[in-house]
């Protein structure tokens, strides 16, 4: 069977060269005589993989000295608890409520201290990034840089005047260049742009380690995990290995800056069609449109369903919108080639012509 263009929001498609390397190495990695899935995480053969993966992430993301890189478990959802447990320190935190996962993060943080909703677009269906007012005495400010479900993206990094900025980058990490030094903490589930589900990337400024609440479980203690080099318990060895292959693929593409240019081109191709279409309509405010998750509707639920079904028959799969909002969503992460977006636009034009 031929491979399809997979527009799934996560787990999502991986670069084909990465999958081919995984396939080649699956039974025997190099000259080790075993699969990566069979290696002890304490063995030298696996530590070589792990250390290179950390080094390559530092390179492609431009992570400066003074930051610790970890590969943890539990996804971004675990970080919704871990961040306040490690950083709130008896104070309060600002959260910008810009989407479903941003909202889930602030609700979870309320268990551990005072949460100030600095801005929200919830009442308007999260169709834009809201204005916000930050507290000068907050322990940290939390944002979600890309809204997977509603298709919005922060187009700037907020100025926090020395308050640590915490960012959930699960759905746009490594898709555009960020100045890591402007953040205190960056975390991201790997299953959209990096690796299979089961790994969460954590980048944290080292001075923020060691402030966890006494009730913090040890597997959620950033300090304990940092001291153990992500191996306080057995890490997701295979997922980290795949992440490392993806980082090597990113370098081969010319780095994140090169991918960002392609991502801008892919998103423009799709949004330009939506803006001209008589049938399809984008749902996010133009200024705040996501480059990774393009959400759109026809205005007719039955027609939406017919489009998703017909597209799948043409090898354009997983275009159904999230169950919360319906409609359609095309997730066009790093691994989606521009040919996939071109094929989608061509099909949308054809579907529109047949459904006037």
VOBA-1610 file (N, C-alpha, C; in pm, whole numbers, padded with zeros to 5 digits, always signed):
BEGIN
Unk+00084-00120+00000Unk+00000+00000+00000Unk+00087+00125+00000Unk+00051+00223-00080Unk+00124+00349-00081Unk+00096+00428+00045Unk+00195+00508+00089Unk+00175+00594+00204Unk+00080+00709+00169Unk+00001+00748+00267Unk-00095+00857+00249Unk-00034+00987+00299Unk-00101+01098+00270Unk-00069+01225+00334Unk-00150+01230+00463Unk-00080+01224+00574Unk-00144+01210+00705Unk-00148+01346+00774Unk-00268+01404+00782Unk-00285+01536+00842Unk-00326+01526+00990Unk-00294+01415+01055Unk-00333+01395+01195Unk-00264+01496+01286Unk-00335+01541+01393Unk-00279+01640+01484Unk-00183+01583+01586Unk-00176+01453+01598Unk-00084+01391+01692Unk-00147+01272+01764Unk-00078+01155+01764Unk+00048+01131+01694Unk+00033+01160+01545Unk+00141+01216+01490Unk+00136+01264+01353Unk+00246+01198+01271Unk+00252+01238+01143Unk+00350+01176+01055Unk+00491+01214+01095Unk+00582+01122+01071Unk+00725+01145+01092Unk+00795+01155+00957Unk+00911+01220+00951Unk+00984+01228+00824Unk+01015+01088+00771Unk+00995+01069+00643Unk+01018+00938+00583Unk+01161+00887+00605Unk+01265+00970+00592Unk+01400+00919+00619Unk+01416+00868+00763Unk+01345+00928+00857Unk+01351+00882+00996Unk+01289+00743+01006Unk+01172+00725+00946Unk+01106+00594+00950Unk+01191+00487+00882Unk+01254+00523+00772Unk+01338+00427+00701Unk+01459+00387+00784Unk+01516+00482+00858Unk+01630+00450+00946Unk+01586+00362+01062Unk+01469+00393+01117Unk+01414+00309+01224Unk+01395+00167+01174Unk+01338+00155+01055Unk+01314+00023+00997Unk+01445-00053+00980Unk+01546+00015+00932Unk+01676-00048+00909Unk+01739-00095+01040Unk+01723-00013+01145Unk+01788-00041+01273Unk+01705-00128+01366Unk+01581-00159+01328Unk+01486-00214+01425Unk+01535-00344+01489Unk+01587-00434+01407Unk+01631-00562+01462Unk+01771-00555+01521Unk+01856-00471+01462Unk+01994-00463+01510Unk+02046-00323+01488Unk+02072-00251+01596Unk+02123-00115+01588Unk+02275-00119+01572Unk+02322-00075+01455Unk+02466-00075+01431Unk+02526-00212+01449Unk+02633-00221+01527Unk+02699-00348+01552Unk+02671-00400+01693Unk+02562-00353+01753Unk+02533-00391+01892Unk+02472-00530+01903Unk+02412-00580+01793Unk+02349-00711+01800Unk+02211-00711+01860Unk+02155-00591+01883Unk+02020-00584+01943Unk+01950-00457+01897Unk+01820-00457+01920Unk+01739-00339+01892Unk+01757-00236+02003Unk+01734-00110+01970Unk+01735-00006+02073Unk+01632-00038+02181Unk+01521-00101+02143Unk+01416-00136+02239Unk+01462-00239+02341Unk+01574-00305+02312Unk+01623-00410+02402Unk+01741-00366+02488Unk+01787-00242+02470Unk+01906-00195+02541Unk+01873-00148+02682Unk+01964-00172+02773Unk+01956-00110+02905Unk+01981+00039+02892Unk+01899+00118+02960Unk+01919+00262+02954Unk+02047+00305+03024Unk+02107+00215+03100Unk+02233+00245+03169Unk+02355+00200+03088Unk+02332+00131+02978Unk+02445+00077+02902Unk+02515+00187+02824Unk+02642+00168+02798Unk+02718+00266+02722Unk+02661+00283+02581Unk+02615+00170+02522Unk+02563+00179+02386Unk+02439+00270+02381Unk+02353+00264+02485Unk+02237+00352+02483Unk+02274+00494+02525Unk+02362+00508+02620Unk+02402+00643+02664Unk+02464+00722+02550Unk+02531+00654+02458Unk+02583+00724+02341Unk+02469+00783+02258Unk+02361+00707+02241Unk+02243+00756+02169Unk+02182+00874+02243Unk+02165+00859+02373Unk+02100+00962+02455Unk+02181+01093+02452Unk+02311+01081+02472Unk+02394+01202+02479Unk+02399+01276+02345Unk+02399+01202+02236Unk+02397+01266+02104Unk+02261+01333+02081Unk+02154+01270+02127Unk+02021+01328+02111Unk+02012+01461+02184Unk+02063+01466+02307Unk+02065+01592+02383Unk+02147+01697+02311Unk+02265+01658+02265Unk+02354+01753+02196Unk+02291+01806+02068Unk+02224+01719+01994Unk+02161+01762+01868Unk+02042+01854+01895Unk+01965+01828+01999Unk+01856+01919+02033Unk+01910+02056+02072Unk+02015+02057+02151Unk+02077+02185+02186Unk+02119+02263+02062Unk+02172+02190+01964Unk+02219+02256+01841Unk+02103+02310+01759Unk+02003+02227+01730Unk+01897+02271+01640Unk+01805+02375+01704Unk+01796+02373+01837Unk+01707+02466+01907Unk+01782+02590+01955Unk+01915+02585+01947Unk+01995+02698+01992Unk+01985+02720+02142Unk+01995+02613+02219Unk+01981+02620+02364Unk+02113+02665+02425Unk+02113+02777+02497Unk+02240+02829+02551Unk+02284+02757+02677Unk+02404+02787+02720Unk+02452+02737+02850Unk+02359+02789+02960Unk+02354+02714+03069Unk+02268+02756+03180Unk+02129+02697+03174Unk+02104+02613+03073Unk+01976+02543+03060Unk+02000+02392+03064Unk+01910+02323+03129Unk+01914+02177+03135Unk+01812+02120+03038Unk+01850+02016+02965Unk+01761+01947+02872Unk+01726+01810+02929Unk+01596+01779+02932Unk+01552+01649+02982Unk+01449+01588+02888Unk+01444+01455+02886Unk+01341+01381+02815Unk+01263+01300+02918Unk+01140+01343+02945Unk+01060+01287+03052Unk+00940+01212+02995Unk+00849+01173+03082Unk+00732+01096+03042Unk+00605+01165+03091Unk+00493+01119+03041Unk+00364+01175+03083Unk+00311+01283+02992Unk+00388+01322+02891Unk+00343+01422+02797Unk+00322+01558+02859Unk+00265+01649+02781Unk+00239+01784+02831Unk+00142+01781+02947Unk+00050+01684+02948Unk-00048+01677+03056Unk+00020+01660+03191Unk+00125+01581+03198Unk+00200+01568+03323Unk+00265+01700+03360Unk+00310+01776+03260Unk+00372+01905+03286Unk+00271+02007+03341Unk+00142+01990+03311Unk+00041+02080+03366Unk+00046+02079+03519Unk+00080+01963+03576Unk+00097+01952+03721Unk+00240+01982+03763Unk+00336+01932+03687Unk+00476+01945+03727Unk+00522+02090+03732Unk+00475+02173+03639Unk+00520+02313+03637Unk+00483+02386+03766Unk+00357+02387+03808Unk+00327+02455+03933Unk+00391+02388+04055Unk+00401+02257+04053Unk+00467+02189+04164Unk+00611+02233+04181Unk+00678+02262+04071Unk+00820+02299+04075Unk+00846+02448+04081Unk+00749+02530+04036Unk+00778+02672+04020Unk+00690+02765+04102Unk+00571+02721+04143Unk+00478+02815+04207Unk+00528+02858+04345Unk+00588+02765+04420Unk+00664+02798+04541Unk+00588+02888+04638Unk+00460+02855+04660Unk+00381+02930+04757Unk+00327+03062+04708Unk+00350+03095+04581Unk+00304+03222+04527Unk+00191+03204+04428Unk+00187+03294+04330Unk+00083+03287+04228Unk+00149+03285+04090Unk+00070+03247+03990Unk+00121+03239+03854Unk+00017+03295+03757Unk+00065+03359+03652Unk-00021+03410+03545Unk-00034+03305+03435Unk-00158+03283+03390Unk-00184+03193+03278Unk-00266+03268+03173Unk-00223+03259+03049Unk-00301+03315+02939Unk-00385+03202+02880Unk-00516+03219+02886Unk-00612+03115+02847Unk-00646+03131+02699Unk-00567+03067+02614Unk-00580+03088+02469Unk-00628+02964+02394Unk-00664+02858+02464Unk-00708+02737+02397Unk-00738+02626+02495Unk-00780+02512+02443Unk-00822+02402+02528Unk-00710+02354+02620Unk-00590+02335+02565Unk-00481+02284+02648Unk-00426+02392+02741Unk-00429+02517+02697Unk-00393+02626+02787Unk-00488+02630+02905Unk-00616+02606+02878Unk-00716+02606+02985Unk-00694+02486+03079Unk-00668+02370+03022Unk-00641+02252+03106Unk-00522+02275+03197Unk-00420+02343+03146Unk-00301+02370+03226Unk-00334+02460+03344Unk-00414+02563+03323Unk-00444+02655+03434Unk-00535+02589+03536Unk-00629+02507+03490Unk-00717+02436+03584Unk-00635+02344+03673Unk-00539+02274+03615Unk-00453+02184+03694Unk-00368+02263+03793Unk-00316+02377+03750Unk-00231+02458+03837Unk-00305+02512+03958Unk-00436+02528+03947Unk-00515+02579+04059Unk-00512+02488+04181Unk-00472+02363+04161Unk-00461+02270+04274Unk-00344+02303+04365Unk-00246+02381+04314Unk-00121+02398+04385Unk-00090+02542+04426Unk-00178+02634+04391Unk-00155+02773+04428Unk-00252+02865+04356Unk-00229+02995+04367Unk-00318+03093+04307Unk-00286+03111+04159Unk-00388+03099+04077Unk-00374+03118+03933Unk-00448+03245+03892Unk-00378+03334+03826Unk-00438+03456+03772Unk-00456+03436+03622Unk-00580+03445+03575Unk-00605+03437+03432Unk-00573+03573+03373Unk-00458+03584+03311Unk-00407+03713+03264Unk-00479+03762+03139Unk-00543+03671+03068Unk-00617+03704+02947Unk-00685+03579+02898Unk-00800+03593+02830Unk-00872+03475+02783Unk-00953+03507+02658Unk-00955+03412+02566Unk-01044+03420+02451Unk-01146+03306+02453Unk-01166+03249+02570Unk-01255+03133+02585Unk-01397+03164+02541Unk-01449+03281+02578Unk-01588+03315+02545Unk-01607+03335+02396Unk-01500+03356+02322Unk-01508+03374+02177Unk-01460+03250+02102Unk-01467+03135+02169Unk-01432+03010+02103Unk-01284+02997+02071Unk-01200+03067+02147Unk-01054+03059+02128Unk-01014+03084+01982Unk-01081+03176+01917Unk-01053+03203+01776Unk-00939+03302+01757Unk-00881+03349+01866Unk-00769+03443+01858Unk-00687+03434+01986Unk-00566+03490+01982Unk-00482+03503+02101Unk-00527+03629+02175Unk-00564+03616+02302Unk-00622+03731+02371Unk-00518+03834+02415Unk-00565+03956+02438Unk-00482+04053+02510Unk-00465+04005+02653Unk-00363+04055+02720Unk-00335+04005+02854Unk-00271+04114+02939Unk-00286+04099+03069Unk-00223+04188+03168Unk-00148+04101+03267Unk-00018+04121+03280Unk+00064+04035+03363Unk+00089+04094+03501Unk+00106+04006+03599Unk+00131+04046+03737Unk+00281+04060+03760Unk+00327+04171+03813Unk+00472+04187+03834Unk+00529+04094+03940Unk+00442+04043+04028Unk+00489+03957+04138Unk+00457+03809+04115Unk+00423+03772+03993Unk+00396+03631+03964Unk+00524+03549+03971Unk+00511+03424+04010Unk+00626+03334+04010Unk+00666+03294+03868Unk+00567+03288+03780Unk+00594+03261+03639Unk+00472+03299+03556Unk+00493+03311+03426Unk+00387+03334+03328Unk+00382+03214+03236Unk+00260+03159+03215Unk+00246+03039+03132Unk+00168+03072+03005Unk+00226+03033+02890Unk+00155+03045+02762Unk+00163+02913+02686Unk+00072+02896+02593Unk+00074+02782+02501Unk+00094+02840+02362Unk+00211+02818+02302Unk+00250+02895+02185Unk+00169+02863+02060Unk+00108+02747+02055Unk+00027+02710+01939Unk-00095+02633+01987Unk-00211+02669+01934Unk-00338+02611+01976Unk-00380+02506+01874Unk-00358+02379+01909Unk-00378+02269+01815Unk-00523+02256+01770Unk-00617+02271+01862Unk-00757+02244+01832Unk-00822+02357+01754Unk-00794+02481+01793Unk-00862+02596+01734Unk-00779+02667+01626Unk-00654+02624+01609Unk-00574+02674+01497Unk-00522+02815+01512Unk-00472+02848+01633Unk-00413+02981+01652Unk-00270+02969+01703Unk-00197+03080+01690Unk-00053+03081+01724Unk-00015+03217+01779Unk+00069+03217+01881Unk+00127+03342+01931Unk+00224+03395+01825Unk+00207+03520+01785Unk+00299+03579+01687Unk+00409+03662+01753Unk+00415+03657+01886Unk+00519+03730+01958Unk+00546+03660+02090Unk+00659+03692+02150Unk+00691+03642+02284Unk+00660+03754+02383Unk+00575+03731+02480Unk+00540+03840+02572Unk+00659+03885+02656Unk+00665+04014+02682Unk+00766+04070+02771Unk+00718+04053+02914Unk+00792+03981+02995Unk+00749+03950+03131Unk+00828+04026+03238Unk+00921+04111+03197Unk+00996+04195+03291Unk+01060+04115+03404Unk+01128+04009+03365Unk+01205+03931+03461Unk+01132+03812+03520Unk+00999+03806+03506Unk+00924+03690+03555Unk+00948+03573+03459Unk+00983+03455+03508Unk+01011+03343+03418Unk+00892+03312+03327Unk+00918+03297+03199Unk+00816+03263+03101Unk+00820+03113+03076Unk+00705+03049+03093Unk+00691+02905+03072Unk+00605+02885+02948Unk+00651+02802+02855Unk+00578+02782+02730Unk+00557+02635+02701Unk+00431+02600+02677Unk+00397+02469+02621Unk+00407+02482+02470Unk+00509+02419+02412Unk+00532+02425+02267Unk+00501+02291+02200Unk+00410+02215+02259Unk+00388+02078+02209Unk+00360+02071+02061Unk+00283+02166+02007Unk+00242+02152+01867Unk+00317+02243+01770Unk+00419+02315+01819Unk+00499+02389+01719Unk+00648+02394+01751Unk+00693+02311+01844Unk+00836+02309+01873Unk+00914+02271+01747Unk+01025+02340+01724Unk+01117+02316+01613Unk+01057+02346+01476Unk+00942+02416+01475Unk+00883+02456+01348Unk+00916+02600+01313Unk+00965+02675+01409Unk+01006+02813+01389Unk+01115+02846+01490Unk+01191+02949+01461Unk+01304+02985+01546Unk+01255+03063+01667Unk+01295+03020+01785Unk+01269+03092+01909Unk+01402+03123+01978Unk+01407+03237+02046Unk+01520+03271+02130Unk+01496+03207+02266Unk+01561+03094+02289Unk+01538+03017+02411Unk+01569+03098+02537Unk+01663+03193+02526Unk+01702+03271+02644Unk+01588+03358+02697Unk+01483+03375+02619Unk+01368+03454+02666Unk+01272+03371+02750Unk+01299+03242+02763Unk+01210+03152+02836Unk+01278+03096+02961Unk+01199+03075+03064Unk+01249+03003+03181Unk+01233+02853+03162Unk+01120+02814+03105Unk+01090+02672+03083Unk+01020+02658+02948Unk+01061+02559+02872Unk+00990+02516+02752Unk+00963+02367+02767Unk+00838+02328+02743Unk+00810+02184+02742Unk+00725+02151+02620Unk+00733+02025+02576Unk+00660+01986+02455Unk+00645+01835+02449Unk+00522+01789+02434Unk+00500+01650+02398Unk+00560+01627+02260Unk+00624+01512+02242Unk+00703+01489+02120Unk+00621+01439+02002Unk+00494+01404+02024Unk+00419+01325+01926Unk+00364+01404+01807Unk+00399+01531+01797Unk+00350+01610+01684Unk+00462+01645+01586Unk+00578+01683+01637Unk+00685+01730+01549Unk+00817+01656+01568Unk+00820+01558+01659Unk+00951+01503+01696Unk+00959+01352+01694Unk+00865+01282+01758Unk+00882+01139+01784Unk+00747+01075+01813Unk+00744+00944+01836Unk+00618+00881+01879Unk+00573+00935+02014Unk+00448+00910+02046Unk+00395+00952+02176Unk+00472+00883+02289Unk+00483+00952+02401Unk+00546+00892+02518Unk+00668+00964+02569Unk+00710+01069+02498Unk+00825+01149+02540Unk+00780+01294+02554Unk+00824+01361+02659Unk+00805+01506+02669Unk+00943+01570+02684Unk+00966+01670+02601Unk+01091+01745+02606Unk+01078+01855+02710Unk+01177+01871+02795Unk+01179+01978+02894Unk+01312+02051+02884Unk+01304+02182+02865Unk+01421+02270+02866Unk+01398+02371+02977Unk+01487+02376+03075Unk+01464+02460+03192Unk+01591+02534+03231Unk+01575+02661+03264Unk+01687+02741+03312Unk+01729+02686+03447Unk+01857+02667+03465Unk+01905+02592+03581Unk+01875+02659+03714Unk+01865+02793+03717Unk+01835+02859+03844Unk+01692+02834+03891Unk+01607+02776+03805Unk+01470+02746+03843Unk+01454+02607+03902Unk+01563+02533+03905Unk+01561+02399+03966Unk+01570+02409+04118Unk+01506+02314+04187Unk+01522+02303+04331Unk+01424+02383+04413Unk+01311+02424+04355Unk+01210+02502+04428Unk+01078+02428+04439Unk+01081+02297+04422Unk+00957+02221+04419Unk+00889+02216+04556Unk+00756+02204+04555Unk+00680+02188+04677Unk+00714+02054+04742Unk+00704+02043+04875Unk+00737+01917+04942Unk+00654+01798+04896Unk+00533+01824+04845Unk+00446+01715+04803Unk+00479+01664+04662Unk+00576+01723+04595Unk+00606+01688+04457Unk+00656+01544+04446Unk+00588+01459+04368Unk+00640+01323+04346Unk+00780+01330+04284Unk+00864+01236+04319Unk+01002+01246+04273Unk+01014+01239+04122Unk+00922+01167+04056Unk+00930+01160+03910Unk+00882+01289+03844Unk+00825+01382+03924Unk+00786+01513+03872Unk+00877+01624+03921Unk+00977+01590+03999Unk+01072+01689+04048Unk+01175+01719+03938Unk+01172+01842+03888Unk+01267+01878+03783Unk+01410+01867+03834Unk+01433+01901+03960Unk+01569+01894+04016Unk+01617+01749+04023Unk+01532+01660+04073Unk+01572+01520+04084Unk+01593+01458+03947Unk+01508+01493+03853Unk+01525+01441+03718Unk+01651+01499+03651Unk+01678+01625+03676Unk+01799+01686+03621Unk+01924+01620+03678Unk+01924+01598+03807Unk+02039+01535+03871Unk+02062+01393+03819Unk+01951+01327+03779Unk+01961+01189+03729Unk+01970+01183+03577Unk+01989+01298+03511Unk+01997+01302+03365Unk+01879+01229+03299Unk+01759+01261+03346Unk+01633+01208+03292Unk+01612+01060+03324Unk+01698+01002+03406Unk+01693+00857+03428Unk+01672+00820+03573Unk+01589+00899+03643Unk+01549+00860+03777Unk+01470+00730+03772Unk+01390+00717+03667Unk+01328+00589+03633Unk+01365+00558+03488Unk+01321+00445+03437Unk+01358+00407+03300Unk+01290+00500+03201Unk+01366+00568+03118Unk+01307+00660+03022Unk+01248+00584+02903Unk+01182+00658+02816Unk+01130+00601+02692Unk+01246+00592+02592Unk+01322+00486+02604Unk+01447+00475+02527Unk+01422+00482+02377Unk+01321+00411+02329Unk+01296+00407+02185Unk+01248+00542+02134Unk+01159+00606+02208Unk+01110+00738+02167Unk+01220+00841+02162Unk+01312+00837+02257Unk+01425+00930+02259Unk+01516+00905+02140Unk+01538+00779+02108Unk+01618+00743+01990Unk+01556+00800+01863Unk+01423+00786+01847Unk+01356+00841+01729Unk+01366+00994+01727Unk+01352+01055+01845Unk+01369+01200+01853Unk+01506+01241+01801Unk+01607+01165+01839Unk+01743+01194+01793Unk+01754+01187+01641Unk+01689+01088+01581Unk+01689+01079+01435Unk+01620+01199+01372Unk+01513+01246+01434Unk+01443+01364+01383Unk+01531+01487+01391Unk+01606+01502+01499Unk+01697+01617+01512Unk+01805+01612+01403Unk+01853+01492+01373Unk+01951+01479+01264Unk+01887+01516+01130Unk+01761+01476+01110Unk+01689+01511+00986Unk+01672+01662+00976Unk+01640+01727+01088Unk+01626+01873+01087Unk+01757+01940+01044Unk+01868+01891+01097Unk+01998+01947+01057Unk+02021+01928+00908Unk+01981+01814+00855Unk+02000+01787+00713Unk+01914+01877+00625Unk+01803+01927+00679Unk+01716+02019+00605Unk+01768+02162+00606Unk+01871+02187+00685Unk+01924+02323+00698Unk+01889+02388+00829Unk+01834+02310+00923Unk+01802+02362+01054Unk+01660+02417+01064Unk+01626+02465+01183Unk+01490+02514+01209Unk+01457+02635+01122Unk+01553+02722+01098Unk+01526+02841+01016Unk+01481+02801+00876Unk+01543+02698+00820Unk+01503+02652+00686Unk+01364+02590+00689Unk+01336+02513+00793Unk+01203+02453+00805Unk+01096+02560+00824Unk+01129+02665+00898Unk+01032+02773+00920Unk+00989+02835+00786Unk+01083+02856+00697Unk+01049+02913+00566Unk+00952+02823+00491Unk+00977+02694+00494Unk+00888+02599+00426Unk+00751+02598+00494Unk+00750+02602+00628Unk+00623+02601+00701Unk+00539+02725+00669Unk+00604+02838+00656Unk+00533+02961+00617Unk+00472+02944+00478Unk+00549+02885+00387Unk+00502+02865+00250Unk+00383+02768+00247Unk+00393+02659+00323Unk+00283+02562+00326Unk+00155+02625+00380Unk+00168+02697+00492Unk+00051+02759+00553Unk-00010+02863+00460Unk+00073+02943+00394Unk+00023+03047+00304Unk-00055+02985+00188Unk-00005+02876+00136Unk-00072+02808+00026Unk-00215+02769+00064Unk-00230+02716+00183Unk-00362+02671+00227Unk-00451+02788+00267Unk-00397+02885+00340Unk-00478+03000+00381Unk-00518+03086+00262Unk-00431+03101+00165Unk-00466+03179+00046Unk-00588+03118-00024Unk-00590+02985-00031Unk-00707+02921-00092Unk-00831+02944-00006Unk-00820+02927+00125Unk-00935+02946+00212Unk-00992+03088+00199Unk-00904+03186+00187Unk-00949+03325+00178Unk-01023+03353+00047Unk-00995+03274-00056Unk-01059+03294-00186Unk-01178+03202-00207Unk-01188+03098-00124Unk-01290+02996-00145Unk-01431+03047-00120Unk-01525+02997-00199Unk-01666+03026-00178Unk-01731+02923-00087Unk-01666+02809-00068Unk-01723+02701+00012Unk-01659+02688+00149Unk-01526+02692+00153Unk-01453+02670+00278Unk-01419+02804+00344Unk-01419+02803+00477Unk-01389+02923+00553Unk-01298+02888+00671Unk-01188+02962+00686Unk-01101+02944+00801Unk-01170+02994+00928Unk-01137+02934+01042Unk-01207+02967+01167Unk-01127+03057+01261Unk-00996+03069+01241Unk-00913+03151+01330Unk-00898+03292+01274Unk-00884+03390+01365Unk-00859+03527+01322Unk-00729+03531+01242Unk-00731+03605+01130Unk-00619+03601+01036Unk-00486+03633+01104Unk-00483+03730+01192Unk-00358+03771+01257Unk-00296+03658+01339Unk-00380+03572+01392Unk-00333+03471+01487Unk-00335+03329+01430Unk-00341+03315+01301Unk-00351+03183+01241Unk-00227+03097+01266Unk-00253+02971+01299Unk-00145+02875+01321Unk-00082+02834+01189Unk+00049+02812+01192Unk+00117+02755+01077Unk+00113+02602+01079Unk+00079+02545+01193Unk+00084+02401+01211Unk-00053+02335+01198Unk-00159+02401+01244Unk-00293+02342+01248Unk-00391+02439+01183Unk-00434+02407+01062Unk-00522+02495+00986Unk-00665+02443+01002Unk-00751+02523+01066Unk-00888+02482+01093Unk-00984+02553+00998Unk-01083+02479+00948Unk-01176+02537+00851Unk-01307+02459+00850Unk-01411+02520+00795Unk-01545+02460+00788Unk-01609+02496+00654Unk-01717+02426+00622Unk-01802+02467+00510Unk-01926+02540+00560Unk-01958+02525+00687Unk-02081+02580+00742Unk-02195+02480+00742Unk-02169+02361+00690Unk-02270+02255+00682Unk-02205+02127+00733Unk-02252+02076+00848Unk-02188+01961+00911Unk-02190+01838+00820Unk-02298+01820+00745Unk-02304+01704+00655Unk-02204+01719+00542Unk-02187+01839+00493Unk-02091+01862+00386Unk-01948+01846+00437Unk-01924+01890+00563Unk-01793+01868+00626Unk-01760+01719+00629Unk-01857+01639+00674Unk-01835+01494+00685Unk-01811+01433+00548Unk-01885+01479+00447Unk-01866+01427+00311Unk-01727+01462+00259Unk-01680+01583+00290Unk-01546+01623+00247Unk-01441+01534+00311Unk-01449+01513+00441Unk-01349+01431+00512Unk-01345+01291+00454Unk-01462+01233+00427Unk-01470+01097+00372Unk-01411+01091+00231Unk-01446+01188+00149Unk-01397+01189+00012Unk-01246+01213+00007Unk-01197+01300+00094Unk-01053+01326+00099Unk-00976+01200+00138Unk-01028+01127+00236Unk-00961+01005+00280Unk-00951+00904+00167Unk-01054+00899+00082Unk-01052+00807-00032Unk-00944+00844-00132Unk-00898+00968-00126Unk-00791+01016-00215Unk-00655+01015-00146Unk-00646+00953-00029Unk-00518+00944+00042Unk-00483+01068+00121Unk-00584+01152+00151Unk-00565+01271+00235Unk-00641+01244+00365Unk-00572+01190+00464Unk-00641+01132+00579Unk-00628+01217+00705Unk-00719+01189+00798Unk-00721+01252+00931Unk-00745+01403+00923Unk-00841+01443+00841Unk-00875+01584+00826Unk-00995+01625+00911Unk-01054+01532+00983Unk-01169+01565+01067Unk-01125+01654+01183Unk-01202+01760+01210Unk-01169+01850+01320Unk-01186+01783+01455Unk-01134+01846+01558Unk-01146+01792+01694Unk-01294+01783+01732Unk-01327+01683+01813Unk-01466+01659+01850Unk-01530+01779+01920Unk-01449+01865+01983Unk-01502+01982+02052Unk-01559+02083+01954Unk-01496+02096+01837Unk-01533+02203+01744Unk-01588+02154+01610Unk-01563+02030+01575Unk-01609+01980+01446Unk-01531+02040+01331Unk-01594+02043+01214Unk-01528+02097+01096Unk-01408+02014+01055Unk-01310+02083+00999Unk-01189+02017+00950Unk-01064+02083+01009Unk-00959+02004+01010Unk-00830+02054+01057Unk-00720+01983+00979Unk-00635+02061+00916Unk-00518+02006+00847Unk-00394+02038+00930Unk-00335+01937+00990Unk-00212+01958+01067Unk-00094+01936+00974Unk-00017+02042+00956Unk+00091+02041+00855Unk+00225+02066+00924Unk+00260+01973+01007Unk+00384+01982+01084Unk+00506+01971+00993Unk+00623+01975+01054Unk+00748+01973+00978Unk+00755+01860+00875Unk+00706+01743+00913Unk+00722+01625+00827Unk+00627+01625+00708Unk+00525+01711+00709Unk+00433+01718+00594Unk+00501+01790+00479Unk+00526+01722+00368Unk+00591+01790+00255Unk+00495+01887+00188Unk+00549+01984+00120Unk+00464+02083+00053Unk+00375+02016-00053Unk+00420+01903-00106Unk+00338+01830-00203Unk+00207+01783-00140Unk+00209+01752-00011Unk+00087+01711+00058Unk-00013+01825+00067Unk+00035+01945+00094Unk-00052+02062+00101Unk-00104+02096-00038Unk-00019+02084-00138Unk-00063+02109-00276Unk-00172+02010-00316Unk-00157+01885-00277Unk-00258+01784-00309Unk-00389+01815-00237Unk-00380+01861-00113Unk-00500+01896-00038Unk-00573+02013-00104Unk-00501+02117-00138Unk-00564+02234-00201Unk-00628+02195-00333Unk-00561+02113-00411Unk-00617+02069-00539Unk-00747+01993-00517Unk-00750+01908-00416Unk-00873+01833-00388Unk-00983+01925-00338Unk-00949+02024-00253Unk-01049+02117-00204Unk-01110+02198-00319Unk-01028+02236-00416Unk-01080+02307-00533Unk-01177+02219-00610Unk-01141+02093-00627Unk-01227+02000-00698Unk-01358+01977-00622Unk-01347+01959-00491Unk-01467+01936-00410Unk-01558+02059-00415Unk-01499+02177-00411Unk-01579+02298-00420Unk-01652+02308-00553Unk-01583+02274-00660Unk-01645+02280-00793Unk-01763+02185-00806Unk-01755+02074-00734Unk-01863+01974-00740Unk-01973+01999-00637Unk-01955+02100-00552Unk-02052+02126-00446Unk-02087+02275-00441Unk-02119+02332-00553Unk-02154+02474-00560Unk-02290+02497-00496
//
